[in-house]
Amino acid sequence: MPKPTDPPEGAPELDVRGYPPAQRHPVIFATFHALEPGQAFILVNDHDPKPLYYQFAAEHAGRFEWEYLERGPAAWRVRIGKVASGGQPDAPGAGGPGGLP
């Protein structure tokens, strides 16, 4: 698994822009699965990762946080966190794309 770098926000940064598209989601999910509850990483991508949000919502409902930090045009940065037990993530208004559930 790639080793994320530490950005100023304190969460490790995973820049997938250099990965072939077919490898990006597996690398992102491997990074997410390696997190402890309460930890997060910053995803850096070359396009809006909205489809990734929907995949997280389908496969990890209630167990992740999603917060856009930068919205293009050259790069998108999203903080993706693993929810500590008892959290209420990925709800409308909790940082999903456009506030969508």
C-alpha positions in Angstrom: 0.0 0.0 0.0 1.3 3.5 -0.7 2.5 5.6 2.2 0.6 8.8 2.4 2.5 12.0 3.2 1.6 14.4 6.1 0.0 17.7 5.0 -0.4 20.7 7.2 -4.0 19.6 8.2 -2.4 16.8 10.2 -4.0 13.9 8.3 -1.8 11.9 5.9 -2.3 12.8 2.2 -2.8 10.3 -0.5 -2.3 11.7 -4.0 -3.7 9.3 -6.6 -3.2 11.5 -9.6 -0.2 9.4 -10.7 -2.0 6.1 -10.5 -3.8 4.5 -13.4 -7.5 4.9 -13.0 -8.2 1.2 -12.5 -5.9 1.2 -9.5 -7.2 4.3 -7.7 -10.3 3.0 -5.9 -8.4 -0.1 -4.6 -5.6 2.1 -3.2 -8.1 4.5 -1.7 -10.1 1.7 0.0 -6.9 0.0 1.2 -5.9 3.3 2.8 -9.3 3.7 4.4 -9.3 0.1 5.8 -5.9 0.7 7.4 -7.3 3.7 9.4 -8.2 3.3 13.1 -11.6 4.7 14.1 -11.2 8.5 14.5 -8.4 8.8 11.9 -8.6 10.3 8.5 -6.6 10.9 5.3 -6.7 13.6 2.6 -7.4 12.3 -0.9 -5.9 14.3 -3.7 -7.5 13.6 -7.1 -7.5 15.2 -10.6 -11.3 15.2 -10.8 -14.3 15.4 -8.5 -14.4 12.1 -6.7 -18.3 12.1 -6.4 -18.6 8.5 -7.7 -16.2 7.4 -5.0 -18.4 9.1 -2.4 -21.4 7.0 -3.6 -19.3 3.9 -3.4 -18.3 4.7 0.2 -22.0 5.4 1.0 -23.0 2.0 -0.4 -20.2 0.0 1.1 -19.5 1.9 4.4 -22.7 3.6 5.3 -22.4 5.3 8.7 -18.7 4.5 9.0 -17.0 7.3 7.1 -16.8 11.1 7.0 -16.4 13.1 3.8 -15.3 16.7 3.6 -14.3 18.6 0.6 -11.2 20.8 1.3 -10.6 21.9 -2.3 -12.8 21.7 -5.4 -10.6 21.9 -8.5 -10.1 22.8 -11.2 -6.6 21.4 -11.1 -7.0 19.2 -7.9 -9.7 18.1 -5.6 -8.8 17.4 -2.0 -11.2 15.5 0.3 -10.8 14.5 3.9 -12.0 10.9 4.3 -12.3 9.7 7.9 -13.2 6.5 9.6 -15.9 7.2 12.2 -15.3 6.4 15.8 -18.1 4.3 17.2 -21.3 6.2 18.0 -20.6 8.8 15.3 -23.1 10.2 12.8 -21.2 10.6 9.5 -22.1 10.8 5.9 -25.5 12.2 6.7 -27.0 15.0 4.6 -25.1 18.2 5.4 -22.2 16.2 6.8 -20.0 17.0 3.8 -21.3 14.7 1.1 -21.2 16.0 -2.5 -23.5 19.0 -2.7 -25.0 18.0 0.7 -26.5 14.8 -0.9 -26.9 11.8 1.3 
